[in-house]
Amino acid sequence: EEEVVIGSVILSSMVNTDPYLFPPESIVIRGGKEKSDMNILARLTPEKLEERTDRYFEFYECRFDPQPIRFIEIEVLPLQRIPMWHPGKGEKGWFFIDEVVLGAG
């Protein structure tokens, strides 16, 4: 119930194209002092992959002006169409988050 000052949100995720784990289309961070009055704090559009890759971990950092908030919402839009170079072309990609880190700025 107390306000916390944050200035960044980091999402940790694995990318591994063979089992359809891709960077997302977009990430939107919303926050505010009231659940009914949250504003967009940050948007991130990660680069799209151009070829198959081995497994690696990626950290998506969304920075914004530090501010006090009580509520936060993280919206991630997975890849909507896997590229033509992949055997799963046209299908949706998957995005798994293994850690969320809230930073002071």
Rosetta blueprint (number, residue, H / E / L):
1 E L
2 E L
3 E L
4 V E
5 V E
6 I E
7 G E
8 S E
9 V E
10 I E
11 L E
12 S E
13 S E
14 M E
15 V E
16 N E
17 T L
18 D L
19 P L
20 Y L
21 L E
22 F L
23 P L
24 P L
25 E L
26 S E
27 I E
28 V E
29 I E
30 R E
31 G E
32 G E
33 K L
34 E L
35 K L
36 S L
37 D L
38 M L
39 N E
40 I E
41 L E
42 A E
43 R E
44 L E
45 T L
46 P L
47 E L
48 K L
49 L L
50 E L
51 E L
52 R L
53 T L
54 D L
55 R L
56 Y E
57 F E
58 E E
59 F E
60 Y E
61 E E
62 C E
63 R E
64 F E
65 D E
66 P E
67 Q E
68 P E
69 I E
70 R L
71 F E
72 I E
73 E E
74 I E
75 E E
76 V E
77 L E
78 P L
79 L L
80 Q L
81 R L
82 I L
83 P L
84 M L
85 W L
86 H L
87 P L
88 G L
89 K L
90 G L
91 E L
92 K L
93 G L
94 W E
95 F L
96 F L
97 I E
98 D E
99 E E
100 V E
101 V E
102 L E
103 G E
104 A L
105 G L
